[in-house]
Amino acid sequence: MAVIAQKCPEIDVTVVDINEQRIKDWNDENLDNLPIYEPGLKEVVAEARGRNLFFSTDVEKAIDEAQMIFLSVNTPTKTYGKGKGMAADLKFLELSARQIARVAKEDKIVVEKSTLPVRTAEAVKTILDSTSNGVKFHILSNPEFLAEGTAIKDLQEGDRVLIGGEQTPEGQEAMDALSDIYAHWMPQDRILQTNVWSSELSKLTANAFLAQRVSSINSLSALCEATEANVEEVGRAIGADSRIGPKFLKTSVGFGGSCFQKDILNLVYICRSLGLQEVADYWEQVIIMNDYQKKRFADKIISTLFNTVSGKKMAFLGWAFKKDTNDTRETAAMYVADHLMDDQANIHVYDPKVRHEQMFADVDYLNTRSEAENKELLTPETDPYEACKDAHAIAILTEWDEFVDYDWQRLYENMMKPAFVFDGRNILDKEKLESIGFVYYGIGR
Ligand code: UDX
């Protein structure tokens, strides 16, 4: 919304949230206190805030005044009841739709921005249309394709914008109104219009395809380790085929983030619900491979450290699910940590952007042991050299650029010997580390 406000100065954009603290943070004078860290975001907010970008907790007033409403509530995987662990929880979406229905006095365009299972727009429409006050709603689906860490760039120079709408003259009018907003900065040929169901399904499946590429290369990393092949070389060779292309072929300790796992589980759930068992199994394997990769990495650490990490200090560099973000949702780091903590390792974590409370919240969320036990086994650190001091091993969990530039000689000198490095992102120079004296393990090489 900040980017829309930046690119369309004549349009007022009001972002509302019932969470008062969050809105307060978005209005903070000090732009370093914004709730989300994203390169370039504070500059965009600085430009538009107070001009035509506003943050408020007055949800009803904003609904009343808006001609177009973007629904961007979270849709986490259900943690209870039917579809538990797979289906998307649409509680927040439904509550928002009901609030719009209650408050609106004039016709409005309602845009689904959250990633939703197919045919959710229908549910939203049913709720909105159930008001008897004659107000007309047009529902559009406009899924977001930005990736965290590059969000501003992805929005400003996106590959495409997708707008799904009803195939009626009014639906077309609503789609055109939204297209006009994006046309302020996007070339027309990148603004794709489809029917609502295609748009909803495209988002889920685009993520499934991307995650599948990562799981595919990660499956090969295990095969490379069992042979003399090097996954970096294999990835480069595969990616040189222009039909396949070079992007998203980097092996890792496993993909994380708020979207991939959630969307695939959702896709699997939808397929199962429709009786498409084989299709569901096909996509579920992408998740199974990802879980395997995280566990394989943790097991590799344990087996290399003479089959036990009990009581040993382990340094984690990185906790975020990828670099340039403070987001830790579904981060591989928490699963690897959890697995090592099962073996009673003492884990010291340094991440340049993740708050310490968040690390505890993440391991507590996995619910494997008590909060007290987690506090005992996990120690967040503010200094990477402290994190690694007297450690038996360093594990790289996030590909932050700064890790490459550390004084590895100094890190080595202050560690227990033999000193191990487990490079879960393959960002370090193997030869250099080995010449210092480290025992180096990189994924698939
Ligand atoms: C993703 C999609 O890219 C985006 O289009 C969608 O809107 C939301 O979901 P995001 O989750 O922010 O975005 O990050 P992304 O860059 O896709 O990375 C996801 C995970 O895959 C990260 O953990 C990343 O480290 C991992 N990854 C990515 C790899 O392991 N290897 C790769 O080659 C690429």
Residues whose N, C-alpha, C, O or C-beta is under 5 A from the ligand:
A	BS01	UDX	E144 F145 L146 A147 E148 V214 F248 L249 K250 T251 S252 G254 F255 G256 G257 S258 C259 F260 F321 K322
